[in-house]
Every structure is written in C-alpha cells, then in structure tokens.
Amino acid sequence: MTKLERVERSILIFLIAALVLGVTVSVLRKSHQGTGVIIDRFDPERYKETAADASSQAGEKININNASAEELAKIKGIGRTIAERIVEYRYQNGSFASIDDIKDVKGVGVALFEKIRNRITTE
C-alpha cells in the first residue's frame, strides 16, 4: 500500500465528509416525507412588512397598559418575547405610570426605549 501525501489525505477526508453529509441530508429528507414536516426554502416575500404594518408603525401610539402581546410585538424592535414580558410585568405589577417605567421590563434597555418611545403611551 502506498503512503498518501498530506494533501491527498486532506482531499480524501474532504470527499468522505461530503459523501457522509450528502447521505445524511438524503436520509433526513426521506424520513420527513409524509410526516407533515415541511422542508421549505426561505421566501423573503413572506417576511416583508405589509402596508398595514408600515402604517401602524408611523401612526397611532400603542398604549402599553392595555395592549395585547400581539399588538406590542408589532412595534419595531419589540419581538414576541419582550411583548409577552411587558404583559406579564403589567399583570404582576399593575399599570405603567409612565412610558419610562417600561425600562423595568427585562430586555427593554435604554437603547430599545429610545427606539420605541415615540410609538408607546400610557394614556
């Protein structure tokens, strides 16, 4: 048996790894067929902001004392997790006296507050 040079060994390892990866992907795809799991490609059109979302961003302020998590999550910068924390904070501590009090919610720091301050109200 001949001894492989370093470059040849590297190429051989790469080819084996590519083969194993290809087989793994093929097996995973076949195992998910018929299970209801959808293997889909990323579609950027699906995640574009709608005209209604854009107008709500520039329009009315959202009252953080009575807005649902879904409504709060529509504010740019507040995702689902922070929106749920705001609702939970309100449930545990009562209404916010001022918009500055939202900074007491975990995940709402000074930077995020400055970004959303013109979109929220307590009135």
C-alpha positions as CSV (number, residue, x, y, z in Angstrom):
1,M,0.0,0.0,0.0
2,T,1.4,3.4,-0.9
3,K,1.6,6.2,1.6
4,L,-0.6,9.2,0.9
5,E,0.8,12.6,1.0
6,R,-0.7,15.2,3.3
7,V,-2.7,17.0,0.5
8,E,-4.0,13.7,-0.7
9,R,-5.2,12.7,2.8
10,S,-6.9,16.1,3.2
11,I,-8.7,15.7,-0.1
12,L,-9.7,12.1,0.8
13,I,-11.1,13.3,4.2
14,F,-13.0,16.1,2.5
15,L,-14.6,13.8,-0.1
16,I,-15.6,11.3,2.6
17,A,-17.1,14.1,4.7
18,A,-19.0,15.4,1.7
19,L,-20.3,12.0,1.0
20,V,-21.5,11.4,4.6
21,L,-23.2,14.8,4.6
22,G,-25.0,14.1,1.4
23,V,-26.2,10.8,2.5
24,T,-27.4,12.3,5.9
25,V,-29.3,15.0,4.1
26,S,-30.9,12.5,1.8
27,V,-31.9,10.2,4.7
28,L,-33.4,13.1,6.6
29,R,-35.4,14.3,3.7
30,K,-36.8,10.8,3.1
31,S,-37.6,10.3,6.8
32,H,-39.7,13.5,6.9
33,Q,-41.7,12.7,3.8
34,G,-45.3,12.0,4.8
35,T,-44.9,13.2,8.4
36,G,-46.3,16.6,7.9
37,V,-42.9,18.3,8.3
38,I,-42.3,20.8,5.5
39,I,-38.8,21.3,4.3
40,D,-39.1,24.7,2.7
41,R,-36.8,27.2,1.2
42,F,-36.6,30.7,2.7
43,D,-39.0,33.1,1.0
44,P,-38.1,36.7,1.7
45,E,-41.5,37.8,0.3
46,R,-43.2,36.0,3.2
47,Y,-41.5,38.2,5.8
48,K,-41.9,41.6,4.1
49,E,-43.7,44.2,6.1
50,T,-47.3,44.7,4.9
51,A,-48.7,48.2,4.1
52,A,-50.9,47.9,7.2
53,D,-47.9,47.1,9.4
54,A,-46.0,50.0,8.0
55,S,-48.8,52.5,8.6
56,S,-49.2,51.3,12.1
57,Q,-45.5,51.9,12.7
58,A,-45.9,55.5,11.6
59,G,-49.4,56.1,13.0
60,E,-51.0,55.8,16.4
61,K,-49.2,55.2,19.6
62,I,-49.8,51.9,21.4
63,N,-51.0,52.0,25.0
64,I,-48.6,49.7,26.9
65,N,-51.1,49.5,29.8
66,N,-53.8,47.7,27.8
67,A,-52.2,46.4,24.5
68,S,-52.1,42.7,23.9
69,A,-48.8,40.9,23.3
70,E,-49.7,40.7,19.7
71,E,-50.2,44.4,19.4
72,L,-47.0,45.2,21.3
73,A,-45.0,42.8,19.1
74,K,-45.9,44.9,16.0
75,I,-43.8,47.7,17.3
76,K,-40.5,47.6,15.5
77,G,-37.8,46.5,18.0
78,I,-40.2,44.6,20.3
79,G,-40.4,40.9,19.4
80,R,-42.8,38.3,20.7
81,T,-40.7,37.5,23.8
82,I,-40.4,41.1,25.0
83,A,-44.1,41.8,24.3
84,E,-45.0,38.8,26.5
85,R,-42.7,40.1,29.2
86,I,-44.4,43.5,29.1
87,V,-47.8,41.9,29.5
88,E,-46.5,39.7,32.3
89,Y,-44.9,42.7,34.1
90,R,-48.1,44.6,33.9
91,Y,-50.0,41.6,35.3
92,Q,-47.6,41.3,38.2
93,N,-47.0,45.0,39.0
94,G,-50.1,46.9,37.7
95,S,-50.2,49.6,35.1
96,F,-47.2,51.6,34.0
97,A,-47.3,55.1,35.5
98,S,-45.2,56.5,32.6
99,I,-43.6,55.2,29.5
100,D,-40.2,55.3,31.3
101,D,-41.3,52.5,33.6
102,I,-41.2,50.1,30.6
103,K,-37.4,50.0,31.2
104,D,-38.1,47.9,34.3
105,V,-39.1,45.1,31.9
106,K,-36.3,42.6,31.3
107,G,-34.9,43.2,27.8
108,V,-36.0,46.8,27.5
109,G,-32.9,48.8,27.9
110,V,-32.1,52.5,27.2
111,A,-31.4,51.8,23.5
112,L,-34.6,50.0,22.9
113,F,-36.6,52.5,24.9
114,E,-35.2,55.4,22.8
115,K,-36.2,53.4,19.7
116,I,-39.8,52.9,20.7
117,R,-40.6,55.9,22.9
118,N,-42.4,57.7,20.1
119,R,-44.6,54.6,19.5
120,I,-45.9,54.0,23.0
121,T,-48.1,55.7,25.5
122,T,-49.7,55.1,28.9
123,E,-52.8,57.1,28.2
